C-alpha cells in the first residue's frame, strides 16, 4: 500500500454528521451570511440562476430550498457546495463547528504517515469543506497528515474513471492505492479501476452487501 484513499461520512466520521449538524447550521445562519457577503461569487451565481428561472421570493429562502433538496435527493449543485464550504469555514474558525472523527482515525493517520503511506480524501464536499473538516476535528488538526483532497470535479464516486483519474493525480498505479468507503457502489467502481478496496462498517451505517469485500470496523485492521 503506497496510498490510502478515504471517504469521509460513514468512514472517518458518523454517517449523519453532514445532515444532522452541517446542513442545519447553514439553514440557521444563511440570512446573516448572505447579508454579510452579498457580492460573493457563489451567491451571485445562485442568484443569477434564480433570476433566470423567474422565481419570486427572498434569496435566503431559495438557498434553504436548495439545501433541503440536496438533503432529500443527494443531488450536488456546485455553487451551493461552494457557498456551504465558505459558511462552514467561518463556523469552524469561530469554534461553532467541530468534526467528530472516530477514535481510531488520528492513530491510523500517524501510523500511515510514519510508514510513508500517502493519505488522500475523496468526498462529494468541496475541497475547502474537506480541509476544514480535518483541520478543525475533535482530535485537533488532522489536515497536516493528508497529502491530497479530491472532490467530484474528478468524477462521480460511482464511476470507475474517477478512481483512475485520482490514481494518476497521486502518481501511483491504481493497485498501489487502497480505497476505504462505507458504500458498495463506490468500492465496486474503485475495484474496476484497479484499486484495492475495504468496506468500512461503522456504527449507524446502513447495511451493505459485503460479499467479496474485506470489511473492517476500525482503521486498526488495515
Beta strands, then each sheet from edge to edge (+ up, - down):
strand 1: 3-6
strand 2: 118-122
strand 3: 148-150
strand 4: 177-181
strand 5: 196-200
strand 6: 214-216
sheet 1: 3+ 2+ 1+ 4+ 5+ 6+
end
